[in-house]
């Protein structure tokens, strides 16, 4: 039986407005629920880390309804409302949980003066680096100084000098004179990454962030410390001094490194990607992602990128290559080698093509080591998508030895392969010369070199679509940068191949059209599901048809194979 978790709401008053908040909510999060842009400024607090209470920026004024000590009855004001007993000093909002009847002031004179004082102390030894600081434009100290500071400095002494350009690891550079000692990075390495490598040495204003002797910040989550640093102390060595953030366009996307499907943001300008950062999704990746996942955009400008449609090595138009592919497939004896790196929409097209030419269907695994956090053992983003679309009905094989035997026996005459190098999977170049090869992919490899037809495809950063992650949550991604000139969206070319196989004329295809078809044909998708209406955090699908599959993933941040299996097996409505 499924037990629903019941969250008890309590009533508190924030700046004169009554608000219902979940019991146990701290004041910072409670104020967010008021809406209207109301926030409590803070530096050290992070919703996914333990409470430190270092910065004292989140001061609020707190009071409770007064009661008669003898009778316990509420003491009322002249107007009949409960009389509030305000605390004589402000309290920090991060470590104060809401209680029934609590009253909070976030903008009183006491609160303003407290924030003003905290800001002044933080700026005493902070350098005026804003014109050259990488954090400018997304710096909380910069923002809060304008909102809560004095606007001038009373400090006339010399500032402390601390280390600059210190390499804490291969990907993170520290400018320590900017550090405000919030300890976010220290808590992250201890509590999330599980590698205790950072700490503070010395005392007071001479405190310095550093790595423990003999250690460095080199784990695969080190760049998350840059993301959560509220100032410009921790910087990305790769992104450092490359571009001002206010010039960059932010595009929501999905990390393709593994089946976790971490939510990301692509930061780009004029068709060039400058960085990738995590996007918060409490059901998938919280606010974190791997360093290796951030580096995937480097493949966009790789020298071996496929940019031309070709027939026997000769450049052709997309229509000409699609027409040639139709002739190959109509001849029969076809094998389709699918890919778990294709989007759900593309896999739906490959399933349609395979069905219309009665093709053998196969695919190979991309399994590797997981880290128990946000890198799963399945190093592909959309294995579940291939199952949901019906492209395949079994887990992938380790190699393609079975396909090689079919080719040798003359049972297969044409192979349509998607982003797979067949020469590394059991089919030699010599064997591939015995069949017609249609290669669809983003980058050149030995298979594309011997392919009769080459269809270049777009990378995830250049197209729109969706993936289904390890928890059967379908998540959409958007196009951040244009693809190579002349390369059409994959499903546009696939429509030119699949329609003629059914004796139909290719129709203009958009994501809306593809989703109408998928919703009508795929049982796993709701009938009214559309790509544009998918929630930003994704849509959970019914995984019960696949409960007999033994997926390779072990327990990680948001996935537990035991509870996942139980959820899939439980009868609907229990």
N, C-alpha and C positions, 0 to 999 in steps of 0.2 A: 504493500500500500504506500502510495506517495504521500509524504507528510509535508504540508505547506508551512513554510516559515511565516509566522505572524509578527509583524513589526508594530510595536505599540507607539502611537503618536502621543505627544504631550503638547500643551499649549504654553508658549512663552510670549513675551512682549518685547519687540525690538524697535526702538525709536518710536514708540507710541502705537505700533501696529501689532496686533495679535497674529501669531504665526503658529501653524502646526508643524512640528518637526519630529522625526523619529527619536525615540528615547536613546540616550547615549551619544547624540550628536554634539560635537564641540561647537563653540560659538562661531568660529570661522566658517564652518560648513552651514550652520544654522542661518547666518546672515545671508549667505548665497541664496537660500530658499526664498528670501523676501523678494528677490528679483529687482527690477528697476536699476540694474547696474550697481547695486549696493554691495560692497565688499569690505572686509577688514584687511588692511595692508599687513603683509608678513614677509619674512625672509626665510627663516629656518623651518617653518612648517611645510610639510609635504604630505598629501593625503595617503601616500603609499609607504610612508616611513614612520618610524616611532616618533613620539613627541619629545623634543629636546628643550624647548623654551629658552633658547639662547638669545634671540635677537631682541625680544621685548617690544617689537614693533606692533604686535597685535593687541595692544592694551585696549580694554573696553571698561566701561563703568557698569558694575553689576549690583542689582538689588533684589530683595525678596519681600513679599508681603509681610507686614509686621503683624504679630499676634500677641495677645495679652498673655503674660507669663502664667497667670493663675488660672484663667478660664480656657486658654487656648483659642479663644475666638479672634477672628480677624479684626484688626483695628482699622476703622474707616476714616476717610477724610470728610471734610464738611459736605462734599458733594455726594457722599455715599460710596465712593470708590475705595478699594483697598489702599491703605497707606503703605508706601514702599520705603523700606529701610535700606538706604544706599550704603555700600561699603565706603569707608573713608579714603581708600586708595584704589586705583585701577587694578584690574587683574588681566592676566594674559588669556586671550581667547582660545589659543590652541590647546591649552591644558585644562580648560574649564568646560565641563559638559553641561548641556542644558538640563534644567530641572523644572518640574511643573510650577507655573506661576512666576518664574524668573523674569526679571525686567533687565533689559540691556540698553545702554546708550553707546552708540558708536561714534558720535560726533559732538560730544559735550566739550566744554572748555577744558575740563580736566584731561580728557582723552587727547584733544588737540595738542595740549602742552606736553603731554607724555611723548607723543609721536615726534613732536618737534625736538624734544631733548634727545631722544634716541637717534634721530637723523643727524643732529649736530655732532654727537659723539662718533657716529660712524664716519662722518666726513672729515674728522680732525686729521687723520693720517691717510685718508684716501686721496690718491693723486687725481688731478684734473685731467684725466686721460680721454675724456669722451670723444674728442675729435679723432683719436687714433685707436680707440678701443673697439675690438670686434663685437662687444656686447651692446654697443650703442644702437638704440632703436628697439631693443628687447631687454633692457637693463632695468631691473626693479629699483635699484638704488637711484638711477637717473629719474625714473618716473615718480618715485615717492619723495625724492628731494624737491621736485617741483610742486608736488601736491601738499606735502606736510613739512617742508623745511622752511628756514627763515628767509632764504633768498640772499643772504649775505653771511660772511664768516667772521666770527669774533676771535679766531685762532691766529696768533701772530708768531708762534714758535715754529721751529723747523719740524717738518714731518719726518716720521721714521722711514728709513730706507730698508727695503726688503728685497730678496732675490727676484730677478726678472728672467723671463725666457728659460725657465727651468723645465727640462724634459722629464716628466714623471713616468713616461712610458713611450712606446712607439707612436702613439696617436694623440697624446694629451700634453699640452704645454701649459705651465703655470706661471702667471704673473702675480707673485704673492703679495705685492703691495696693494693689490685690489681686493684681497680676500677680507671678508667681513666676519669670518669665523662662525658661519651658520651651521657647519658640520653636516650639511646635507650629503656631501660626497663621502664623508667618513661613514655615515649611517648606511648609505647605499652599498658600499663595498662590503660592509659587515652583514647587513640584513637581507640584501637581495642577491648580490653577486656571490656572496659566501667566501670572499677572499679579503681578509682583513689586512690591507696593505697601507692605508692612509691614517695619519694621526697628526696631532698638534704637538709641537715642542716649544719650550720657553713659556713665559707667562705674560699676562696683561697685553699691552699694546705691542709687545715684542713676539707674541705668539706667531708661529709659522707653520703652515701646512707642509707636510713632507711625507715621503714614503719611509717605512721602517727600514732599518739597515739591511742591506742585502736583498731588498724587494723592489719591484717596480710595478706601476699600474699598467699591466700588460694583458689582463684578461679580456675576453671577448665582449665585455659589457662596459669597458672603460669610458666610452664616449657618452654614456648616460650621465656620467658626472658632469660633463660639459652642459648637457641639456638642463640639468637641475640646478646648476650654479646660478644664483640670482644676479651675479655681477660678472665682470669680465676676468675673473681670476683664472678659471679653468677654460682653456680654449682648445678647439680642434686644430691640431697641427696641419691637417689637410685643408681646412676651410679658412684658416687664419689669414687675414688681410686680402682675401680674394674679392669680396663683394659686400656692400652694405645691404642689410636685410630688408630695408624698406624698398629696395629696387626689385626684390625677388617675388615671384608669384608662388603661392602655396597651393598645391594640388593634393587632395586625398588619394591614397593608393594603398596597395597591399604588398607586403614583403613576400617575395617568391622563393626565399631561401629554403623554407621547409613547410610542412603541412600545418604549422602553427598559424600562419596567416596573420602575422603581426600587422597592425594598422600603422600606416606611415603617412608622412607628408613629404612631397617632393618640392624642393625649393629651386626654382628655375628662373632664367631670364633670357629672352631672345633666343629661345630654342636650345639653351645649354643648361644642364643640371649642375647645380653647385653643391648641394648636400641633400641628405635624406635624414629626417628625424622621426621619432616615434609619435604616433597619434593616440590619444587615450581611448582605450576600449576595455572596460573592466571585465568583460566576458572573454577577452582574448589575450591581451598582452599588458594589461594595466597601462603604464606609461613608459614601457621599456622596449628596447629592441637590441639585436646583436650588432657589434661593430662590423662583422663580415657582411651582414645584410645591408648596411649602409653603403658598402663599397660596390654593390652590384651595378650601380649606374655607370661605372667606368667602362662596362662592355658596350655602352651605346656608341661610343666613338672608336671602337676597336678597329684595327686595320683589316681584320678578316670579316668585317660585316658584309653581308650580302645586300646588294643594292640594285641588282638588275634581274629581270625575268629572262631566262635563257632556254633555248632549245638546242641541244647538242653543242653547248658552249657559245652559241650565237645570240646576241641580244635581240629580244623580241618584245612586243607589247604584252601586257597582262592578258588581253583578250586572246591573243594568238597562243600563248602558253596554256591558257585554260581550255581552249578548243582542242589542242593537242592532247591534254590530259584526259579529256572526255573520250577521245578515240582510243587511247591506251586502255582506259577502264572499261569501255564497251566491249573490248575484245575478250573480257572474262579472265578467269584464273588470276584473281587479284588478291593481294594481301595488304592490309592496312596496319601499319605500325603506329599506334597512337602515342600521345605524349601527355603526361600528367602536368606538363608545363603550359599546355594550351588552356585557354579560358573555357568556361562552361559553354559559352555560345559557340566557340570553335569546335569543341568536342561534339556538340549537338550536330553540327554540319558534317563532321567526319563520320558520326554514327549514321546519318542519312545517306552519305555517299557509300559507306560500306554495305548498308542494307540494299541500296538500289543496284549495286553491281555484285551482290552476293559474295562479298569478300571475306576471306579469313581475317580475323581480328586478333591482334596480339599487342603486347607492350612490355616494356622492361622496367624493372625497379630502379630507383635511385636511392637506395638505402645507405645509411652511414651512421656514424656515432651521433647520439644526442647528448645534451648537457643537462637534462632535467629541468630546464628553465624555459627558454624560448627558441631552442633549436631541437627539433624532434628528429627521430631516427629516419623519417621519410623526408628526404631532401628534395621534395617536389611540392608545389603548392596546391595541386588540384587532382589528387588521386581519387578522392570521393566524387569529384565532378564527373570523371569518366564512368564511374559506377552509376551515378544518378541519371546521366544522359543515356545510359545503355550502350555506350561505345564498347564497353567490355563488361563481362559478367563474372570476372574472377580477378584475384590479385595478380599483380604483374610478375613475370618470370625474371629469373636472374640474367638470362641471356636469350638469344634467338636461335639456339641450336635446332629447335623443332622447325623453324622457318627455313633454316639452311638445308635441312633434309628435304623439305618440300620443294625447294628450288632445284636441288640436285636430281630429284625424282621427276622433274618436269611438271609438277602440279601447280606451280606458281609461275606466271609469265610477267606480271607487273607488280611492283611494290610501291605503295604510297607511304612514305615515311615522314614523320613530323619531328623535326629537331633531334633526331637520333642518328648517331654515327654508326651505321650498321657494321662497319669494318672492325669496330671494337666490341661487337656483340655476337660474333660467331659467323659473320658472312664476309669472306675475303673480297678484295677488289676483283679477283678473277671470277669468283662466283657471281658477283653482281653484273658482270658483263653478259651473263646468260639471260638476264631479265631486263625489262624496261623499268627504270627507276625514276620515280617522281619525288623530288626532295623539296619539302617545305620547311624553311628554317630561317633563323636570324643571322647565323654565322656560318662561314665556310668550314668544311671538314673533308676528310677523304671521301665520304659518301657523296657530298655535293659535287666533288670534282669529277666523279664518274657518272653522275646522274644524267639521264637523258633530258629531263625537264627540271628546272630549278625555279621555285617560287619563293622569293624573299618575303619574310613576314616581319611584323612589327614587334618590338619588345613591349613589356608591360607598361613602360613609361610613356609609350607613344600611342596607346590605344585605350579604348574603353571596354569594359567587360566585367566578369565576376569570377571568383574562385570559391570553392567549398572547402573549408578547413577541416582539421582533425575532429572537431566536434559537430560536423555536418552543419556548420553555419555558413550560409552563402553571403559573401561580402563583395561589394562592387569596388571597382577602381576606375579612375578617370585619366584622361590623357593629359600629360604634363607638357610634353614637347612634341613637335612634329617628327614624323619618321623620315627616313631617307627620301629624297625627291623622287617621285614617280611610284613609290611603293604604296599600294592600296591597302585598306584594312583587310585583314585575313578573311572575314566572312563575306566581304564583297567578291573576292576571287572565288571563294568556295561556293557561293551561290551560282557563279558562272559555270561551275563544274557540276554541281549536284542537280540543278534544274534540267539541263539537257539529258541527263541520265534517266529522267522520268518523262522525257519527251515534252518538257515544258520550256517556255522562254524565260530566261533569267529576269527577275524583277528587281527593282531598286530595293536595297536592303538597309535597314537601320536597326539599331538595338531594339527599338520598340517592336518592329516586325518580327525579329528573331524571338523575342520574349513572348509574343502572342502565339507563335508556333510552339515554343517550348511548353508554355502553360497549358496548351491544349493537348499535348502529347505525353508530357512527363507527369506521372502520378505524384512524384515527390514535391512538385511545385504547386502552390495554391493557384486556382484558376485565375484569380485577379492579380497575381504577382506580376510586377513590371520592374525593369531595371531601375528606372528613375524613381520609383516609389520605395525602393529598398531602404530600410533605416540605415543611418550612418554607422551604426554598430553591427549591422548584419541581421539576417533573418534565419533563425534556427529551423532546420528541416526535419521531417520525420525520418529517423535513422533506423527504425525497426526492421525494414526489409533487409538490412545488412548486418543484423545482429549475429549471424553465423560466421562472419568474416573475422579472422584473427589478424587485425591490423598490427603493424610492427611497432607503433609508438608505445613507449613506456610512460610512466607518470611524469608530467612536467607542470609548469606553472598553472595552467588552466585545464589540464586534461588528466583524467584518471581512468585507465582502461576498465577497472572494476566497476566503478559507479556509472561509467558511460554504458557499459554492457547491461547493467541493471536497468538503466533508464530506457534503453532500446527494447528490453524484453518486457517491461511493465505494460500491461494492457492499457489501452487508451482510456483516459478519464479516471484512472485510479489515483 
